[in-house]
Amino acid sequence: MIHPAALVAEDEAPQRRALCDLLHELWPQLQIVAECEEGLAAIEALHTLRPQIAFLDIRMPGVSGLEVARAASSQAHVVFTTAYDEYAVTAFEEGVVDYLLKPIRRERLAQTVERLKQRIESAPPGIDTLIDALQGRLAAPAPARTIRWITGSVGRATKMFAIDEVLFFQAQDKYVRVVSATDELQIRMPLRELAAGLDPEVFWQVHRSVIVCARAIRKIEPDGDGRLLLHLKTRPELLPVSNAFQYRFKSM
């Protein structure tokens, strides 16, 4: 493969630019087909552009680098970038992914580039088990920024939902629709900002405009065009799953 393609996902613009510049210097033949500042864009780029390599920051707001890596499993060779040495060492010891500690050093990236040049001659490995292990290590008590309550409007009234009551969030124009089993409200908060305060193990992004509580899902079925739709346990709405997020249900 003479001109392999790669994506770079890093939410800090200076670090993203620095990594891309170093890659251009060390591997001129590498085509960086996507530079993503958040995980959702990276997952969509994986699906549409099919790069052979993905450089992923482990900690990104909203959809994390680990979730992007799960989408990349068996599709792209993954290199984690992280400031957390304990996670990097765990990933590296598995032998199927590489890692770069921040700040990224030119010498260390050069070693990674040489390994990647050898690895892209073979199919990318499945890394779901590794991702499960890393997510287990990252699991911790909910940080202070985790959303506990949702307050929003319905007409002239103001309502409150405990986060455990919420079944799904759906972006609609300038608002986000927040739906429980028996009620709903609207909030003026971008879905991306909302996702950063949700537990990703409980709330799954399944579409650019939809985040759903996993335990609220009753079944997943394709429609007449082969697209996946989520059926909920206590609501009649059918929620779409975009192609970029079908990986969440590949083992179901």
URURRA-V942959 format. One record per residue. N is the residue number from 0. PHI is phi in radians with two decimals (none if undefined). NEAR is the number of other C-alpha atoms within 8 Angstrom. Layout:
n-><N N>
phi-><PHI PHI>
near-><NEAR NEAR>
//
This chain:
n-><0 1 2 3 4 5 6 7 8 9 10 11 12 13 14 15 16 17 18 19 20 21 22 23 24 25 26 27 28 29 30 31 32 33 34 35 36 37 38 39 40 41 42 43 44 45 46 47 48 49 50 51 52 53 54 55 56 57 58 59 60 61 62 63 64 65 66 67 68 69 70 71 72 73 74 75 76 77 78 79 80 81 82 83 84 85 86 87 88 89 90 91 92 93 94 95 96 97 98 99 100 101 102 103 104 105 106 107 108 109 110 111 112 113 114 115 116 117 118 119 120 121 122 123 124 125 126 127 128 129 130 131 132 133 134 135 136 137 138 139 140 141 142 143 144 145 146 147 148 149 150 151 152 153 154 155 156 157 158 159 160 161 162 163 164 165 166 167 168 169 170 171 172 173 174 175 176 177 178 179 180 181 182 183 184 185 186 187 188 189 190 191 192 193 194 195 196 197 198 199 200 201 202 203 204 205 206 207 208 209 210 211 212 213 214 215 216 217 218 219 220 221 222 223 224 225 226 227 228 229 230 231 232 233 234 235 236 237 238 239 240 241 242 243 244 245 246 247 248 249 250 251>
phi-><none -1.43 -2.16 -1.19 -1.94 -2.46 -2.06 -2.17 -2.04 -2.72 -1.39 -1.61 -1.01 -1.07 -1.21 -1.11 -1.13 -1.12 -1.14 -1.09 -1.09 -1.13 -1.13 -1.07 -1.27 -1.49 -2.48 -1.02 -1.33 -1.26 -1.72 -1.52 -1.56 -2.69 -2.07 -1.99 -1.71 -2.68 -1.15 -1.06 -1.10 -1.16 -1.10 -1.13 -1.18 -1.01 -1.26 -1.52 -1.77 0.91 -1.19 -1.44 -2.35 -2.32 -1.66 -2.21 -1.24 -1.10 -1.83 -2.29 -1.16 1.28 -1.30 -1.35 -1.09 -1.19 -1.19 -1.12 -1.09 -1.10 -1.15 -1.48 -0.97 1.18 -2.00 -2.48 -1.36 -1.77 -2.16 -1.47 -2.00 -2.76 -1.69 -1.90 -1.07 -1.11 -1.29 -1.10 -1.10 -1.03 -1.11 -1.16 -1.13 -1.18 1.40 -1.89 -2.33 -1.93 -2.56 -2.29 -1.47 -1.49 -1.20 -1.30 -1.63 -1.02 -1.10 -1.21 -1.14 -1.06 -1.11 -1.10 -1.04 -1.11 -1.15 -1.14 -1.06 -1.39 -1.24 -1.24 -1.32 -2.10 -1.18 -1.09 -1.39 -1.35 -2.22 -1.07 -1.10 -1.10 -1.09 -1.02 -1.14 -1.17 -1.14 -1.11 -1.25 -1.38 -1.08 -2.73 -0.94 -0.97 -1.20 -1.06 -1.39 -1.11 -1.25 -1.88 -2.34 -2.04 -2.07 -2.75 -1.93 -2.39 1.13 -1.61 -1.62 -2.02 -2.13 -2.27 -2.06 -1.21 -1.05 -1.19 -1.47 -1.32 -1.67 -2.79 -2.04 -2.42 -1.25 -2.47 0.97 -1.57 -2.06 -2.07 -1.43 -1.99 -2.12 -1.87 -1.13 -2.21 -2.70 -2.75 -2.61 -2.16 -2.28 -1.77 -2.60 -1.00 -1.04 -1.10 -1.15 -1.08 -1.03 -1.14 -1.80 -1.83 -1.28 -1.19 -1.36 -1.75 -1.88 -1.86 -1.39 -2.08 -2.81 -0.98 -1.92 -2.39 -2.14 -2.17 -1.29 -1.03 -1.28 -1.49 -1.36 -1.63 -2.80 -2.15 -2.37 -1.39 -1.54 -1.14 -1.72 1.50 -1.40 -1.47 -2.21 -1.65 -1.74 -1.70 -1.28 -2.22 -2.31 -1.45 -1.08 -1.83 -1.79 -1.35 -1.98 -1.26 -0.98 -1.14 -1.94 -1.17 -1.01 -1.06 -2.00 -1.20 -1.76 -1.59>
near-><5 4 7 11 11 14 16 14 16 14 11 7 8 6 8 13 8 8 9 10 8 9 10 10 7 8 8 8 8 11 9 10 9 9 10 12 11 14 16 10 9 15 13 9 11 13 9 6 7 9 12 11 12 14 12 14 13 10 8 12 10 15 14 13 14 11 9 14 12 11 13 13 13 10 11 13 16 12 12 14 13 14 7 7 8 6 10 14 8 9 14 11 6 8 7 8 11 11 12 12 11 8 5 9 7 7 6 9 10 9 8 10 10 8 8 9 8 8 10 11 7 6 8 11 10 6 11 8 6 9 11 8 8 12 9 7 8 6 6 5 4 6 5 4 5 10 8 6 8 9 9 10 11 10 4 5 6 8 9 8 11 9 9 5 8 13 11 11 13 11 12 8 5 7 11 15 12 13 12 11 9 5 6 9 11 11 11 7 8 10 11 7 9 10 11 10 10 11 8 8 5 9 11 10 10 12 11 7 8 13 13 13 12 8 5 10 12 8 7 9 8 9 8 5 5 6 11 12 12 13 13 12 7 6 6 6 6 8 8 11 12 11 7 11 12 11 8 7 6 6 4 3>
//
